[in-house]
Amino acid sequence: MTTNPPAQACNFTTARPTIKQGSSGDAVKQAQCYLNHSLTGDDLLVDGVFGPVTDAATRRFQSCAKITVDGVIGAQTWSFLTFFANSPGFAC
């Protein structure tokens, strides 16, 4: 019997590059989607553009997750975002 891995909350890309304000593309869409699944309040527009609103949401998530608050989505932030976005009931 084979089991399928659990479905991911967001499926824009599996790449996890370092992204920050000014970045664009599928990795930004993935991060925006993950932020929407991890934060309470209004959802971010999942447009693939890392602008000031995505930067503010990233910093709010980082603060809530008690990790380095720098507005940059690197390895640590990706790890926390991936975990919390796919965990039922978590919200900052």
C-alpha positions in Angstrom: 0.0 0.0 0.0 1.4 3.4 -1.0 0.5 6.6 0.7 0.6 10.0 -0.9 2.3 12.8 0.9 0.0 15.4 2.4 -1.2 18.1 0.1 0.7 21.4 0.3 -1.3 24.6 1.0 0.4 26.3 -2.0 1.8 24.9 -5.2 3.4 27.6 -7.3 7.0 26.3 -7.0 9.2 24.0 -4.9 12.2 26.4 -5.3 13.1 28.3 -2.1 15.5 31.1 -3.2 16.2 34.0 -1.0 13.7 36.7 -1.8 13.1 40.2 -0.6 11.5 43.5 -1.6 12.1 44.0 -5.3 12.0 40.2 -6.1 9.3 38.8 -8.4 8.2 35.4 -9.8 6.8 32.1 -8.7 8.8 32.0 -5.4 7.2 35.2 -4.4 3.8 33.9 -5.2 4.6 30.8 -3.1 5.7 33.0 -0.2 2.6 35.2 -0.5 0.3 32.2 -0.5 2.1 30.8 2.6 1.8 34.1 4.3 -1.9 34.1 3.6 -2.2 30.7 5.2 -0.1 31.8 8.2 -1.4 35.3 9.1 -4.7 36.6 10.3 -6.2 39.6 8.6 -6.6 40.6 5.0 -5.0 38.3 2.5 -2.1 39.5 0.4 -2.6 39.7 -3.4 -0.8 36.7 -4.8 0.8 38.5 -7.7 4.4 37.5 -7.6 5.6 41.0 -6.8 7.5 41.4 -3.4 6.5 45.0 -2.6 6.0 46.9 0.6 2.8 45.0 1.6 4.5 41.6 1.2 7.6 43.1 3.1 5.3 44.2 6.0 3.6 40.8 6.1 6.9 39.0 6.1 8.2 41.1 9.0 4.9 40.5 10.9 5.2 36.7 10.3 8.9 36.7 11.4 8.1 38.6 14.6 5.2 36.2 15.4 7.4 33.1 14.7 10.1 34.6 16.9 12.8 34.5 14.2 15.1 37.2 12.7 12.9 40.1 11.5 14.6 41.4 8.4 11.9 41.2 5.7 14.0 38.7 3.8 12.6 35.2 3.1 15.7 33.0 3.3 16.2 29.5 4.5 15.0 30.1 8.1 11.8 32.0 7.1 11.0 29.5 4.3 11.3 26.6 6.8 8.9 28.3 9.3 6.5 29.5 6.5 6.3 26.0 5.0 5.6 24.4 8.3 3.0 26.9 9.6 1.2 27.3 6.3 0.7 23.6 6.1 -0.3 23.2 9.8 -4.0 23.4 10.6 -5.1 26.0 13.1 -1.9 28.1 13.1 -2.3 31.8 12.7 -0.3 34.8 13.7 
